[in-house]
Amino acid sequence: MNEPMTQRPRFRGYAPGEDNPVLETLLAHRSVRAYKNAPVPEHAIDLILEAALRAPTSSNLLSYAIVVVDDRELLEKLCAVCGNQRFVAECGVLLVFCSDILRHIHVCAERGYPYRGDQINTLFVTHGDAVLACQNAAVAAESMGFGSCMLGNVRNDPPAVSDLLALPRYVFASVGLAIGVADEDMGLKPRMPRRVMVSRNRYSSEHMEDGLAEYDETMRLTGCYLGRREPVNDVEPDYVDPFTDETYGWIEHTARRLGGDNQLQRRDLGAFLDGKGFSRR
Ligand SMILES: Cc1cc2nc3c(=O)[nH]c(=O)nc-3n(C[C@H](O)[C@H](O)[C@H](O)COP(=O)(O)O)c2cc1C
């Protein structure tokens, strides 16, 4: 890394009309789930990893590890156990960000201290570290013009992912990041109105109802739910969906998702983490 790139920038990029390429990248973010059959050049992967490893890390514990996956056969296998989303098999490269306490266990044992990180806070710390590094990688990739999509589906079948990536005890896959040459542009996905998400000095849910209604309509109008509704579980075979394309929006979609059978698919994650040596206490 050459010297100028490691300098802190001077205050800039916030006055009206001033360029700010970092903000441009951040504000242009959209997930990409279709990739051209084209590699991500090795020097680009190298810079993406450099950016990932530059992410802040809780107490400088560096509680994560990154597995770079570019073996096509392995990508196919991962695709099969990560929700069968084709982009996993077809991306240029998949980075898997793992929560990792192996090194912590090692240094404590080596220096003769008991490892006292066996508490739920460690899960927040390690998963947080992994996700932050993942986001840095995503921003870096997008800044170079590549598309990316995070992959929480690495937690659909944790034992299978763990086996495929040879993750030892004390390491589990927190999140993946598919990167590649985009073969789609879905445009920006609308966000919840700011008044719902942001308050000042005190938390406020004052605008929840009206903001949700507004967002429901905004999302409905994108057409993203047409032919892509969440199923309703536990209903009679002759159940007729009372929602029309004019009434089915983010609220119904999200409520069905959170109240549906798909929420059950990761219910074994806790027991899996116990087995990996991550405490839930
Ligand atoms: C932690 C995390 C995990 C995600 N996992 C998946 C995934 O497994 N599959 C997928 O298609 N998208 C996944 N996404 C992408 C989200 O669906 C996407 O960010 C969200 O719908 C907003 O769309 P946008 O990123 O295009 O703005 C994930 C995003 C995050 C932050």
The ligand as an ORCA input file, in Angstrom:
! r2SCAN-3c Opt
* xyz 0 1
  C     -26.138     -9.569      6.766
  C     -26.826     -9.639      5.417
  C     -27.106    -10.867      4.873
  C     -27.709    -10.951      3.622
  N     -27.957    -12.191      3.090
  C     -28.503    -12.301      1.869
  C     -28.705    -13.591      1.296
  O     -28.401    -14.619      1.884
  N     -29.240    -13.642      0.059
  C     -29.583    -12.513     -0.634
  O     -30.056    -12.637     -1.766
  N     -29.388    -11.276     -0.120
  C     -28.857    -11.146      1.111
  N     -28.634     -9.902      1.653
  C     -28.940     -8.701      0.865
  C     -30.214     -8.025      1.354
  O     -31.332     -8.772      0.956
  C     -30.260     -6.610      0.772
  O     -29.174     -5.870      1.292
  C     -31.554     -5.887      1.117
  O     -32.653     -6.512      0.496
  C     -31.519     -4.427      0.665
  O     -31.279     -4.360     -0.736
  P     -30.020     -3.585     -1.322
  O     -28.790     -4.155     -0.705
  O     -30.082     -3.823     -2.811
  O     -30.200     -2.144     -0.992
  C     -28.045     -9.778      2.906
  C     -27.763     -8.543      3.477
  C     -27.165     -8.466      4.705
  C     -26.854     -7.115      5.297
*
